[in-house]
């Protein structure tokens, strides 16, 4: 019998992991809890179409369940499942030689605009298209930390756990990424 | 964004239909133990390497620089053990990074920690004599070791080059009798100008003598410096 929503809602991720190992039905609660967040995350970092991102997410859930015993309480479950999603997405990106580029969603661009004063400094009516372009043109290592920090609202330790990079490196990448984003944004705005 | 499919449900159905079961916890525990063990082994080998290098440096015959020059001193430096230490520092860093939260720390932090541990434990091993014991044991039992590490003992078996070592069997007023590793008994003339340092002659001590072999009479050696073999 599939566990109903009420059974899951008050349980922590760690409790659901333990319960899932005894009864796989609980895993459904766990995956539902992360479905939307991870789908957005996969689309943001890959720029894949939604159906492709959904295929990746299915694989992420299957891999997560298969490796559930690897999860350690010293990590947050969210960091661990984001790491699996990140690795799976990066691996799919490498497989595909060319792919359609889907622009970031409006809410994502709004959040980016809020995070960077530069857009307000330059032009009050900021240009979503330019923000999206500026983000896209960043090197992958900067793009992934900025997405995790400002769109998925992860803290430095969580980003460190997801990307398996030292916390100090994450801090440096975010600081450098912000500078590069602002530079790119200004450049694109001038050339518009 | 398009309306979402129930991906969780689809994935869950696939898991059920394919009969996928989580990998056993033991496999992951084994992996954890393996990486911590490899990291620990890297530390132990690193500490031993440091201990050996330290032992070689502390017991080196630096005073032969005047007689044999820089080339000799260069050959006696513990390159092999310093190389081992560097290689195992890299292994240590690699295996630490493979542990659960190893990636959270910067390479400089991990290497710094590794070096600190190996230097402290290597120094302790050297103080309790482990470095010297292992070095001697390797020289005695592992022929290939002679190819990678300079045998400092061998240099003292060349009286014709003014370097001799042996065990004291008799102490006279101006002459000491020693027996070398080939069983040859030598009469060592100790003049008034000899640099004795902290040498206290005692029958049974092994000494290293810098001087000249007498060209006229067999087995006479005129000492300039005498050092106790540590």
Interface residues (C-beta under 8 A of the other chain):
Chain A: X21 X24 X27 X28 X31 X32 X35 X36 X39 X50 X54 X57 X58 X61 X62 X65 X66 X67 X68 X69 X70 X72 X74 X75 X105 X157 X160 X161 X164 X165 X166 X167 X168 X169
Chain B: X1 X2 X4 X5 X7 X8 X9 X10 X11 X12 X14 X15 X16 X20 X21 X22 X23 X24 X25 X27 X28 X100 X101 X103 X104 X105 X106 X107 X109
